[in-house]
Amino acid sequence: DSALLNDSEVISRARQYMAYIFTETLELAGTRAIDCHHVNIVPSDIRIAVCNDPALRSLFKSCRMLWYGTK
C-alpha cells in the first residue's frame, strides 16, 4: 500500500527500530572485541554477540549471510 510508505510516523518508527538493532549489535560486538583484545570489530565478534543475545538471535536466525557468510 503506497499510503503506508508515505506515512512519516511509520517511517520514523522503522528508522528508530533499525537504529536500535544496529546500535545494540555494534555495542555487544565492540564489547566482545575488547574482551578478545581486538583493535577492530571482526565478523566473528558480531556473530558471537548476536548468538549470545536472545533477542538478536531470534531476529537474525534466518540471516544466512550472518551465519554462513553467503547470500
FENSUL-V446569 format. One record per residue. N is the residue number from 0. NEAR is the number of other C-alpha atoms within 8 Angstrom. D_LAST is the distance of its C-alpha to the last C-alpha in Angstrom with 2 decimals. Layout:
n	near	d_last
N	NEAR	D_LAST
N	NEAR	D_LAST
This chain:
n	near	d_last
0	4	27.93
1	5	28.53
2	6	31.22
3	7	28.80
4	9	26.69
5	7	29.96
6	8	31.06
7	7	31.09
8	6	31.36
9	9	28.09
10	10	26.34
11	8	28.14
12	8	27.19
13	8	23.49
14	8	23.77
15	8	25.68
16	8	23.24
17	8	20.27
18	8	22.63
19	8	23.65
20	9	20.19
21	8	19.43
22	8	22.94
23	8	22.99
24	12	19.77
25	9	21.03
26	8	24.50
27	11	23.58
28	13	21.41
29	10	24.34
30	8	26.76
31	11	24.82
32	14	24.78
33	9	28.52
34	7	29.23
35	6	27.63
36	6	29.49
37	8	26.47
38	6	27.25
39	5	23.71
40	10	20.97
41	7	18.47
42	6	15.04
43	6	16.94
44	12	19.33
45	13	16.80
46	10	15.47
47	10	19.14
48	12	20.32
49	13	17.99
50	9	18.89
51	7	22.55
52	8	22.77
53	8	23.11
54	6	22.39
55	11	19.16
56	11	18.07
57	7	18.73
58	7	16.97
59	9	13.65
60	6	14.08
61	5	11.32
62	7	8.65
63	9	6.28
64	8	5.27
65	9	9.07
66	7	10.18
67	6	8.42
68	7	7.00
69	6	3.77
70	4	0.00
